[in-house]
Amino acid sequence: MDFPYSRLRRWPDVEADNLQAYDATDLLLVERALSLGVDGREIAVIGDEYGAITLALTSAGLDGIRVHQDLATGRRALARNAAELDLAGFSSHELDATLLDGARLVLLQLPKALSELEEIADAVARWAAPDAVLVAGGRVKHMTIAQNEVLGRSFAQVQAERAERKSRLVAASAPRPVPGEPPFPVTARHDGLVLVAHGGAFAGARLDIGTRVLLDVLGLAGSQLRKNTSASAESGPNAPESARSSGVVNDGHVSPAPAVVDLGCGTGALAVSCALAHPESRVIATDRSAAAVASARATVAANGVAERVTVMHDDAGSELADASADIVLLNPPFHLGSSVHTGAATRLFEAAARILRPGGELFTVFNSSLGYRAELTRLIGTTEQVHRTPKFTVTRSIRR
């Protein structure tokens, strides 16, 4: 099959000369699906990063393929690539029964986290056809025996195949009977904070070290964030729209109700902690991962702050208005897929610069070895180090 893989783009995800929108694993999964002769309506695709698998199969004449992508960037890239190639006939779904009902072949780009793989394998065994086969693939250097063991919990037969082009496929068949309740989400308590996590959420239901450091420095249970936010809301009949959107207007005056954005919220620890400690705040939590968003929404509900926290599935806060935030909290990733790359953090810094009002503040925690301070100063404004541990640095940047 002569599919134009080179025409695929990663946009709106980070693009660079050394980053492409497909890999050998995509090609192997496509070749396997075509060799099996399964009807398109019986195929589900999971983890198709930028649409290479879905669009190659659609181009080959398979109609009705169902696809689940965790990342908002992947969903937008798939839509853009499909439009560019004038392809249609597939549908997008969450990781649920609508994706898998009646599916006899499930194609999977193996995720990094074993917990995410466990949730996916359980979903396939739970909702797909009784004779469903899951064909999972990945780059050999990132594959482990533990992945086979996880698949073995949901399938009676798991067979790793010979490596080709530095990628390998693993076929799992004979789905096992599933327990009454899915294994995810899971819940954990942390000093009065309840965290709920799906398998694909970073750090699971644990409070990751970077977030803990940022919480301690901000003093979300104390007065520091209150001091920073209470001074940020402007008042008066001529207050700008950004201030009015952050406050409650009474008799022509805007009372302080600071707008706080947890950018890349994960399970929602920062957003919920802020809402619990500062009930006057209006909090928005946003993440590009569907698993993170589902986790954050469950965390918000578990902590009783659903009326004060809005959770959005979005790419780098793209749906938030310019100059609409008083405070942005950020614990940025430093990986793109399996590669260490600063591009993901840079996109979030740029997003913070756009959504912060002039004089608004960005609090960032990052691995000290990454040295983001100069970049934060360039993109946001004056940046100071407020705390440093042997591993993490917390900075405060003021939007110029």
C-alpha positions in Angstrom: 0.0 0.0 0.0 1.4 3.4 -1.0 0.1 5.7 1.7 1.7 9.2 1.9 3.0 9.0 5.5 5.4 11.8 4.8 2.5 14.2 4.3 1.3 13.7 7.9 2.0 16.5 10.4 2.2 16.6 14.1 0.6 20.1 14.4 -0.6 21.5 16.8 1.9 19.4 18.7 5.6 20.3 18.7 7.2 20.0 15.2 10.9 19.8 14.5 13.2 18.3 11.9 13.9 15.3 14.2 10.3 14.7 15.0 7.9 12.9 12.6 4.2 12.1 12.7 4.6 8.3 12.3 7.0 5.5 13.1 7.7 1.9 12.0 5.2 0.6 14.6 2.4 2.4 12.9 3.4 0.8 9.6 3.5 -2.7 11.2 0.1 -2.3 12.8 -1.4 -1.1 9.5 0.2 -4.1 7.6 -1.1 -6.5 10.2 -4.7 -5.1 10.0 -4.7 -5.3 6.2 -3.4 -8.9 6.2 -6.3 -10.0 8.4 -9.1 -8.8 6.2 -11.2 -7.5 9.0 -14.1 -5.2 8.2 -13.4 -1.6 9.2 -16.5 -1.5 11.4 -14.9 -4.2 13.5 -11.6 -2.3 14.1 -10.8 0.0 17.0 -7.5 1.9 17.1 -6.1 3.2 20.4 -3.1 5.5 20.8 -2.8 6.6 17.2 -0.7 9.7 17.9 -1.3 11.8 14.8 -3.6 9.6 12.7 -1.1 7.5 10.8 -2.8 4.1 11.5 -6.4 5.3 11.1 -5.8 7.3 8.0 -3.7 4.6 6.3 -6.4 2.0 6.9 -9.1 4.5 5.7 -7.1 5.2 2.6 -7.0 1.5 1.9 -10.8 1.4 1.8 -11.7 0.4 5.4 -14.8 2.3 6.5 -16.2 2.8 10.0 -12.9 2.5 12.0 -13.3 3.8 15.6 -10.4 5.6 17.2 -9.4 6.8 20.7 -6.6 9.3 21.2 -5.8 10.5 24.7 -4.3 13.8 23.7 -6.1 16.8 22.4 -3.2 17.5 20.2 -3.5 14.1 18.6 -7.2 14.6 18.0 -6.6 17.9 16.3 -3.7 16.5 14.2 -5.9 13.6 13.1 -8.6 16.0 12.0 -6.2 18.2 10.2 -4.4 15.4 8.5 -7.7 13.8 7.4 -8.8 17.1 5.9 -5.4 17.6 4.1 -5.7 14.1 2.6 -9.4 14.4 2.0 -10.2 11.2 4.0 -13.3 10.5 6.1 -15.2 7.5 7.3 -13.8 7.0 10.8 -15.2 8.2 14.2 -13.5 9.4 17.4 -14.5 8.0 20.8 -13.4 8.0 24.5 -12.1 4.8 26.0 -15.5 3.3 26.6 -18.0 0.8 25.2 -18.9 2.9 22.2 -15.3 2.5 21.0 -15.0 -1.2 21.6 -18.5 -2.7 21.3 -18.3 -5.5 18.7 -14.7 -4.8 17.8 -12.8 -8.0 16.7 -9.4 -6.3 16.1 -8.0 -3.7 18.4 -4.7 -2.0 17.3 -2.7 -0.3 20.0 0.4 1.9 20.1 1.7 0.8 23.5 1.5 3.5 26.2 4.5 4.4 28.5 2.6 3.7 31.7 1.7 0.2 32.8 -1.3 1.5 34.6 -2.6 3.0 31.3 -2.0 -0.3 29.5 -3.9 -2.1 32.3 -6.9 0.1 31.9 -6.9 -0.3 28.1 -6.5 -4.1 28.3 -9.4 -4.4 30.8 -11.6 -2.2 28.5 -10.9 -4.4 25.5 -11.6 -7.6 27.4 -14.7 -6.0 29.0 -16.4 -4.4 25.9 -14.9 -5.9 22.7 -16.2 -9.0 20.9 -15.6 -12.4 22.7 -13.1 -13.4 20.0 -11.3 -10.0 19.9 -7.6 -9.9 19.3 -5.5 -7.0 20.6 -2.4 -6.3 18.5 -0.1 -3.9 20.4 3.1 -2.5 19.1 6.0 -0.3 20.2 9.6 0.5 19.6 11.8 -2.4 20.9 13.9 -0.1 23.1 10.8 1.0 25.1 9.1 -2.5 25.4 9.4 -4.6 28.6 8.3 -8.1 29.8 6.1 -6.3 32.3 3.9 -5.1 29.4 3.2 -8.8 28.5 2.4 -9.6 32.1 -0.1 -6.8 32.2 -1.8 -8.0 29.0 -1.8 -11.5 30.5 -4.2 -10.3 33.2 -6.9 -9.6 30.6 -6.0 -12.2 27.9 -5.3 -15.9 28.2 -2.9 -15.8 25.2 -0.1 -13.3 24.8 2.5 -13.8 22.1 5.4 -11.4 21.4 6.5 -11.5 17.7 9.9 -11.0 16.1 11.2 -7.5 15.9 11.1 -5.7 12.6 12.5 -2.2 11.8 13.3 -1.8 15.5 9.6 -2.3 16.4 7.7 -5.3 17.7 4.1 -6.4 17.8 2.5 -8.4 20.6 -0.7 -10.3 19.9 -3.2 -10.8 22.8 -6.2 -13.0 22.4 -8.8 -15.0 24.3 -10.1 -12.3 26.6 -10.5 -13.4 30.2 -13.7 -12.9 32.2 -13.7 -9.4 33.7 -14.5 -8.5 37.3 -17.6 -6.5 38.1 -15.9 -3.2 38.4 -13.1 -1.8 36.2 -9.7 -1.4 37.9 -9.7 2.4 37.3 -10.1 5.1 38.5 -8.2 4.6 41.8 -8.4 6.9 44.8 -5.9 8.1 47.5 -6.0 10.6 50.3 -3.2 13.1 51.0 -3.6 15.2 54.2 -7.2 16.2 53.4 -6.9 16.1 49.6 -8.5 13.3 47.7 -6.9 12.4 44.4 -8.6 10.2 41.8 -6.7 8.8 38.8 -7.3 6.9 35.6 -4.5 4.7 34.3 -3.1 7.3 31.9 -2.8 10.2 34.4 0.7 11.2 35.3 1.7 10.0 38.8 -1.6 8.2 39.2 -3.3 8.9 42.6 0.1 9.9 44.1 1.0 13.5 44.8 4.1 13.8 42.6 7.2 15.4 44.1 7.2 18.5 41.9 3.5 19.3 42.7 4.2 18.8 46.4 7.1 21.3 46.3 5.0 23.9 44.5 2.1 23.4 47.0 4.5 23.9 49.9 6.1 27.0 48.4 2.8 28.6 47.5 1.4 27.9 50.9 -2.0 27.1 49.4 -3.2 26.3 52.9 -1.9 29.7 54.1 -1.9 33.3 53.0 0.7 33.7 50.2 -1.6 32.9 47.3 -4.4 35.0 48.8 -2.0 37.9 49.0 -1.0 37.5 45.4 -4.5 37.1 44.1 -6.3 39.6 46.2 -4.3 42.4 44.7 -4.9 41.3 41.2 -8.5 42.1 40.7 -9.2 45.7 39.5 -12.4 47.5 40.5 -14.4 50.4 39.3 -17.0 51.0 36.5 -14.2 51.3 33.9 -12.5 48.0 34.9 -11.2 46.1 31.8 -13.0 43.0 30.6 -10.2 40.8 31.9 -10.8 42.1 35.4 -14.6 41.8 35.1 -14.2 38.2 33.9 -12.2 37.5 37.1 -14.6 39.1 39.5 -18.2 39.7 40.6 -19.6 43.0 39.5 -21.7 44.9 42.2 -22.8 48.5 41.7 -20.3 49.0 39.0 -17.4 47.6 41.0 -15.5 44.3 40.7 -15.0 42.5 43.9 -11.9 40.3 44.1 -12.6 36.8 42.7 -9.2 36.0 41.1 -9.0 33.8 38.1 -6.5 31.0 38.7 -5.5 28.5 35.9 -3.9 25.2 36.6 -2.2 24.7 33.2 -1.5 21.0 32.5 -3.5 20.0 35.6 -3.0 16.3 35.6 -5.2 14.8 38.3 -6.1 18.3 39.5 -4.1 18.5 42.7 -3.1 22.1 42.3 -6.5 23.3 41.2 -8.4 21.6 43.9 -5.9 22.6 46.6 -6.3 26.2 45.5 -10.1 26.0 45.5 -10.1 24.4 49.0 -7.8 27.0 50.5 -9.2 30.1 48.6 -12.9 29.7 48.1 -13.0 33.3 46.6 -11.0 32.1 43.7 -12.4 31.0 40.3 -10.3 28.1 39.1 -9.9 26.5 35.7 -8.0 23.3 35.3 -6.9 22.3 31.8 -4.9 19.4 30.3 -4.4 17.9 26.9 -4.8 14.3 28.2 -8.3 12.9 28.3 -7.2 10.5 31.1 -6.0 13.5 33.1 -9.2 15.5 32.5 -11.4 12.5 33.6 -9.2 12.2 36.7 -9.3 15.9 37.5 -13.1 16.0 37.2 -13.4 13.0 39.5 -10.9 14.7 41.9 -12.9 17.9 41.8 -16.1 16.0 42.6 -14.5 14.0 45.4 -13.4 17.1 47.1 -16.7 18.9 46.8 -15.5 21.9 44.8 -17.3 21.3 41.5 -19.0 24.7 41.7 -15.7 26.5 41.8 -13.5 24.5 39.5 -14.0 24.0 35.7 -12.0 21.3 34.0 -11.3 21.5 30.3 -9.8 19.1 27.8 -7.7 21.5 25.7 -4.3 22.0 24.1 -2.2 24.5 26.1 -5.2 26.5 27.2 -6.0 27.4 23.6 -9.7 27.9 24.4 -9.0 30.4 27.2 -9.3 34.1 26.4 -6.2 36.3 26.2 -5.4 38.2 29.4 -8.1 36.4 31.3 -6.0 34.9 34.2 -4.6 36.5 37.3 -2.5 33.5 38.4 -1.2 30.5 36.4 0.1 27.4 38.2 2.3 25.1 36.1 4.2 21.9 36.6 5.2 21.3 33.0 6.2 18.0 31.4 9.7 17.5 30.0 9.0 14.6 27.7 7.4 14.4 24.3 6.3 10.8 24.1 9.4 8.8 25.1 11.9 11.6 24.3 13.2 14.2 26.6 12.3 17.5 24.9 11.8 21.0 26.2 9.2 21.8 23.4 6.2 20.8 25.5 7.2 23.1 28.3 7.9 26.0 25.9 4.4 25.7 24.5 2.9 26.0 28.0 5.1 29.0 28.8 3.9 30.7 25.6 0.3 29.8 26.6 0.8 31.3 30.1 2.1 34.5 28.5 -1.0 34.7 26.3 -3.7 34.0 29.0 -2.1 36.1 31.8 -3.2 39.7 32.2 -0.4 42.3 32.4 0.9 42.0 36.0 -0.4 38.5 36.4 1.8 35.9 37.9 3.0 32.5 36.8 4.3 30.0 39.4 6.3 27.2 37.8 8.1 24.1 39.3 10.6 22.3 37.2 13.6 19.9 37.4 16.5 22.2 38.4 18.7 20.7 35.7 16.5 22.1 32.9 17.3 25.8 33.7 14.0 27.3 32.4 14.5 30.7 34.2 16.0 32.5 31.2 13.2 31.2 28.9 10.5 32.2 31.4 12.0 35.7 31.6 12.0 36.0 27.8 8.5 34.7 27.3 6.7 36.0 30.4 8.6 38.7 32.1 10.7 39.3 35.2 11.3 35.8 36.8 12.7 35.1 40.3 13.6 31.9 42.0 11.5 31.5 45.1 12.7 28.1 46.2 15.2 25.4 45.2 15.7 21.8 46.3 18.4 19.5 45.1 16.0 18.3 42.4 13.4 21.1 41.8 13.2 24.8 41.3 10.1 27.0 41.8 10.0 30.4 40.1 7.6 33.3 40.0 7.2 35.2 36.7 5.4 38.5 36.4 3.7 39.1 33.0 5.1 42.2 31.4 
